[in-house]
């Protein structure tokens, strides 16, 4: 019996220690987190492509002229996708718009212009983000463009105006933190593949701790103007545990000044 009790203790201790918790008992998400994978290239299941923009070639698609000099840097790595079922259920006209977005990626993707990434894209950009949490607040700080999300802990009703990052409120369902977001504009994309939405989009996220350094993330996407059905994405978020992990400065607005406003110089530079 004594040996059996020791075995039970050895099994139960890791389970008790697996999830970090705040003094009140709720999971502690404080820290630096990041998604791994090619989600920002294309959230759907896809094969590798030679470029983020393609044109017809004599023997198959070729990189579009504006991306030729990027070479392999402008290519798209293959991915199993994070969309359940592999494909987004677009309405026919919305699918045509996705295809047009993809053909004109370098001119239309808001990421290129350093606009706010929106939700859920902010959660899987190839940049870390920080969660700051206590019993009365839940706040996210993103490295890309200095974006932030203040997750209200009660529903304050409809957003007063549409915005890039929307309005979010959260609640606990056991150990899962559920975030409901709406009030988005229609300018953000889901990825570099041109996947898009309208200002009627509603996003319901679920953050479930699976260990001290691992969160299972899910997001339910509803938008009856663009999609024929509700659909879901899911992927893990990993805690950055290396010494000195932190959010660095990537306020990219000044990086795109020449792209956005260079043509208005008194003496424009070659473009």
Buried (B, 14 or more C-beta within 10 A) or exposed (E): EEEEEEEEEEEEEEEEEEBBEEEEEBBBBBBBBBBEBBBBBBBBBBEEBBBBBBEEEEEEEBBBEBBEEBEEEBBBEEBEBBBEEEEBBBBEEBBEBBEEBBBBBBEBBBBBBBBBBBBBBBBBBBBBBBBEBEEEEBEBBBBBBBBBBEBBEEEEEEBEEBBBBBBBBBBEEEBBBBBBBBBBBBBBBBBBBBBBBBBBBBBBBBBBBEBEBBBBBBBBBBBEEBBEEEBBBEBBBBBBEEEEBEBEEBEBEEEBEEEEEEEEEEEEEEE
